Amino acid sequence: MGLARVHDSGQLLIFGRQRCIALAGESVADALADLDAADYIESLEAAATAAASKAQELMAPAVYFEYDLDNGWSSNFFICRTYSAADPDWASDWQDRVPGPSMPIFAAQYDSRFGDDPTSQGRTVMLVARTMAALVDATASWPKSLVLSAAYHDQDQVTTIWPPAL
């Protein structure tokens, strides 16, 4: 399992769009970029605020956000007992959770044949980039003392959105 770090939603969107265009074409990228995520971001912000409060109450070092591509983009914020930048398995050691929102608009555009053809790969990359960008935007005021990482269900790489304060 690899680790990545990102906390710039604009760069995520640029990356997702470029990869989507390369794999699926500009019309697919444009259609996915036009999907309205405002309500999703607002719901993410409310759930993230609740998760951060709960984590601070439990003196947890980290929160792990996971969303499920195959189940309506349903999501959860897991309050984790431990954190290790070198070992992403810390995310499986959680003590509580805060339910997050689903995103039916993204789910309706998802093609579960991710590895089978370039168009489905491009769609997935763009939808994942939009989801991660939405999370970054929703957590702009995330507590600096608390790590926030994210991945989709069964993803090998855990992305650190907000790293530990140095």
N, C-alpha and C positions, 0 to 999 in steps of 0.2 A: 504494500500500500504506500503510495507516495503522498507527499505533503506539498501544497502550494499555498501561496499567500497573495491576496488581492484585496484591495479596499478602494478601488476606483471604478465606479459603475460605468463611466464613460468608456474606459479602456475595455471593460468586459463586453460592452455592446459593440464596439468597433471590432474586437476579435471575433465575436459571434457572427456579426454581419459578414466580415471578410471570408470566414470559413464557410458560411452558408452559401454565399455567392459562388465560391470556388466549387462547392460540391453540388448545389441544387439550383443555382441560378439566381439572378437578381430579382425576378418576379416573386420567387418564394421568400427571399430575404425581406423584400418590401412588404409582402402580406403579413409575415410574422412580426415585423417591426411595427406595423399598424395596429396590432392587437392592444386594446386598452387594458393597462395593468394598474390603473389608479386605485381602484377598490382593493385589489390584491395587496398593493403596497401599504395602504391604510390598515388593512387587517393584519398584515405582517408586523407593522409597527406596534399595534396594540398587543399582539401575542408576544413579541420580542420584549416589550416593556415589562410585561408580566413575568416572563422568563428571567429577565435580568434581576428583577426584584426578588423572585424566589431564590435565585442562585446566591444573591447577596445575603438573604436571610439565612440560607443554609451554609454560608461561607464556602461555597463551591468555587473552584478556580476557573471553571469553563462551562460553556453551553454549546451543545452540538445541535444544529438544525438539520433535519433530514426530511426530504420530500420524496414522494413515490410517483414516478412517471406512469406507472401502470395502474394506479388507483386514484384517478382524478386529481393528481398532483396534491393529494392529501399530505399533511406535514405535521411535524412535532418539533418542539424545542426540548431537548433532553438536558437536564441539569446534571452535570458530571462531577463525580467525587475527586477525580484526578485529571491532570493534564500533562502530556509529554510531547514536546515539539518533535522528538525523534521517533515516537511510536504512536501511530494513529489509533491503536487499539484502546487508548484511553477513552475514546468516545463510547465504547460499549459498557463502561463502568458508570452507569447513571443511577441516580437516586430518586429522581422525580422527573415529571414531564409536564409541559404546557402544550396543549393542542394548538396547532397552527392552522392557517386557512388552507383550503383547497383552491385550485385554479382551473375550473372546468374549461375555460377558453383555451388555455395551453394544452390541456389534456385532449381536447377535441382535435388539435392540430398535430398531436404526437403520432408518429408512425413507429410502432414497436419493432419494426424490422431493422432497427438501428444499424446493425452490422452488415445487412444484406445488400444495400445499394447506396450510391452516393446521395441521392435525393433524401432518403430517410436519415442519413448521417447528417446532412446539412441542416435539415429541420431540427433534429435533436440538439445539435450544437447551438443553434440560435435560441431554441427554447430554454436550454440550460443556462446560456449566457444571460438571457432576459430574467430568468428566475434569480440567479446570483446577483445581478445588478439591482433587482427589486429588493433583495435582502440587504444589500449594501445601503441603498437609499433609505430603507425602513429603519436601519440601525445607526443612522448618522450620529445620534447622541448616545451611543452605546458606552457604558462605563469603561473607562480606560484600564481599570484593574481586573477586568473580566475578559477572558478569551472567548471569542465566538468563531466557531468553525462550522462548515456545512458540506453536505454531499447529498446526492440522490441515493435512494435505497439501493444497496448492493454495489455502490460505486467503489472502486479501488482507491481513489485518491480523495483525501479529506482536505478541503481548502480552508485555510485560516483567513477569515474575513478581518477580524480585529485581533491582532496578536497581543501577547501580554505586554504590559507597560514595562519599559526598560528602566 
